[in-house]
Amino acid sequence: MLLYEHLADDFSSLIANGQIRPGERLPSVRHLAQQRNLSVSTVLQALRTLESKGLIEARPQSGFYVRGRGMRLVQGSSHDEVKPAVEVGLSGNLMKVLHQNESAGMAPFGSAIPAPQLLLAPKLNTLYSRIARTQPKLLAKSSHGHVNEDKLVRALMRRYLEWGTHLHSDEIIITNSCTEAMMLCLRAVTREGDTVAVESPTYYLMLQLLEAMGLKALEIPTHPSTGISVAALELATRNNAVAACLLIPNGSNPLGCVASDDNKRAIAKLLAQRNIPLIEDDLYGDICHSKQSNTSANNSANGHPRPIYSFDESGNTMLCSSFSKTVSPGLRLGFVAGGKRAADVLFQKTVNSGNTNAITQNVLAELIESRGFDLHLRSLRRKLSDQIARTRDAVERHFPTETRITDPQGGFVLWIELPEGINTMNTHALAVKEKIAFVPGALFSPSGNYSNFLRLACGHPWSPQLDDAVKRLGAIVGKQ
Amino acid sequence: MLLYEHLADDFSSLIANGQIRPGERLPSVRHLAQQRNLSVSTVLQALRTLESKGLIEARPQSGFYVRGRGMRLVQGSSHDEVKPAVEVGLSGNLMKVLHQNESAGMAPFGSAIPAPQLLLAPKLNTLYSRIARTQPKLLAKSSHGHVNEDKLVRALMRRYLEWGTHLHSDEIIITNSCTEAMMLCLRAVTREGDTVAVESPTYYLMLQLLEAMGLKALEIPTHPSTGISVAALELATRNNAVAACLLIPNGSNPLGCVASDDNKRAIAKLLAQRNIPLIEDDLYGDICHSKQSNTSANNSANGHPRPIYSFDESGNTMLCSSFSKTVSPGLRLGFVAGGKRAADVLFQKTVNSGNTNAITQNVLAELIESRGFDLHLRSLRRKLSDQIARTRDAVERHFPTETRITDPQGGFVLWIELPEGINTMNTHALAVKEKIAFVPGALFSPSGNYSNFLRLACGHPWSPQLDDAVKRLGAIVGKQ
């Protein structure tokens, strides 16, 4: 037996006995080499052997970790059937849950907001301070219906151009948030009582927007790895009953899937042909970490998969986004590229809130143009990816074996399926008492689906406290 | 004949001969005393004699001016009749006019925006710079549905308390503008197709809001000096057909009237009894300069007449405002005190734009709490009052004698009535070629009233250029 085989054998036993558990990190290569008096290359060979057997996995810039027993993945629905559109009425429950999640001292698996230390509020403060001093005329300007600072428009165009997406300066409208951007688009293209197609499951705020506007939701089956079913969308939009689509193709929330370029192209074509406006939420585009994205057509220089918008030359797609997940949730600045309906969106912006603060626009422009910003994004993606992996490990260790879980390619939330019969609204009530926040699955569907699902947000750096919270949550689930 | 009688006689002749014209300022008391070798008290006696004869008038901190020949005032409608509600469809014309008004080099009688040098953008810059440095955590915060910075809420409460208006901290919602505040209120209490009662004439943005939401406008006769007709409002709201009222009781735009406290009390009572929500725009409350306001019940320490809100203990009134006319139109920060419907307004805020930038909130809070702010308001009121007087003088000198004009008690716009048959949309087309901006009367009514009216904004310090612009505008009108 060779030296590296000895070492590999030792660790195989330790893992088999449960002495090193799934999700735990092995000692560093250097440490092992010193400890066992082996060469670094021998240790590396041992680790590669374990890796090839599927017992451990390397995580970039972090080390080698014991792989889980292979928790089962959440399955997509097996059919492309679409149920009739329904009215949305979950806002009462939603507000209650979100309010409870914000009590002091809750384990932060609720809202999908990165921990402050992962973001750039300090840089924003510096920029505010400097720009307010050096560009004193910004707040003196006022103009009816002109909402954009050119500098920010150009910065957005340059960024999107890097991954093959041409925004046009005359279709961009700076807004007070991505939420406002989507709302303005909905107002521009729908009327009360209309039907809007959404992914199923979809982000609860999308459903709340529809509820607030008296719009019906049409749930389109969406697969955790491939995204929305194009076939189902085709079926659902045949009879002119859909006024608009509201989708998150890059890092769908809560599934974390990124649609393939082929599917994006097909969706762009289908909706343009049928003249059904697509409102595309690209909020998670900058924090996709799909394993495929380096090898597939989703490939792009800085990791941002192309949005559907970039496959649509007809102007039918309205691209909405902001930097609330990558810069600061408190900045309150988003934008929409409104395509052929930009004038209607601008009208809505004018009457709904008027212009947008020009200092804040210049602050954001300078930040995203700064040399360090792409480095920041890379680092953020790595950290979020690590946090997701840690949380998955913990769920695997602490939740019942029947649990299924997603392997997200974008964003930083996990979607977890518990055995049927468990109602996660009840789980939530129990978890709140244990100071654990999450969002129950029922809030991601207007028609009562996903009552045995829950969403865990992975916005915070891993800690023993978080591990303990997952453990206690697993215990609550286990008793139900 | 006494010395002072001689001097008074001289000036009487000069005025009668047109050698000193209406609106022109007399030489200063000191100057006259030196020039004529008279004592100051003799000069003053002469001036008081002229004043008592109605030939000149004193303007605070500015001097003595030749009074006009007494231009006739715009008359209110003589009846309390209310015509049926109508759909609003003037946005196309409005956008065109506002766009033309913003061409470079236009005489600035268009939008009601004070000149930058009258406002506080430099102070805002200083505060931005300091607050971003000294309160680095402001942008790191994020919370679903909590939009307020406590410091701004407290500052607003303190300010309103000074003139007898108790805002409650739990009903205040900070917004991105007064426009957003009103829009959120409308969304909270109306549905597409509903009818909203407005003053007639009313601010075109109000009508644009209704148009954007598919709401009908019910025009309530409003008098240039006494404000909206309470009798007409009573009549119009008898049969439950009105979903909400959207009014500007303090410095109505374009009439500039301030409703009396009695009328405010009556309106509050009427609408509360009938459970018809009142959305009250108090944007001009801080820049009212009613002559009555020092002697009547409108009296208040710092010149802000009480809003209807303060006469309504039922929670039926939703008070909306911002500091865009007194601090900076570019700040983009407003608020609403939502009364008993505050939760519904907050829900609308959450889904329409989410939270509001916390640095900007603290900047405004510090500014309006600063010791100089009330002094600034006093100075601003004086300047605006002077600009109104100068513009009135110029209109009197340069417009046809049949012209009627308002004597505004609030805000800084003049509402001018031309002989019937003149269509001010045509006047506007001609004026644009002469580089003169204003807003045609037709844009203040959804039913085609006021086509022979126009609104002149008096936001800019008086100058020979402005006088010349009024002269050329008068010539255009004269030829029509």
Interface residues (C-beta under 8 A of the other chain):
Chain A: S91 M95 L98 H99 E102 S111 I113 P116 L119 A121 P122 L124 N125 T126 L127 Y128 S129 R130 I131 A132 R133 P136 K137 L138 L139 A140 K141 S142 S143 H144 G145 H146 T175 N176 S177 T179 E180 M183 R187 R191 E192 L205 Q208 L209 E211 A212 G214 S324 S328 P329 G330 L331 R332 L333 F347 Q348 T350 V351 N352 S353 G354 N355 T356 N357 A358 I359 T360
Chain B: S91 M95 L98 H99 E102 S111 I113 P116 L119 A121 P122 L124 N125 T126 L127 Y128 S129 R130 I131 A132 R133 P136 K137 L138 L139 A140 K141 S142 S143 H144 G145 H146 T175 N176 S177 T179 E180 M183 R187 R191 E192 L205 Q208 L209 A212 G214 S324 S328 P329 G330 L331 R332 L333 F347 Q348 T350 V351 N352 S353 G354 N355 T356 N357 A358 I359 T360
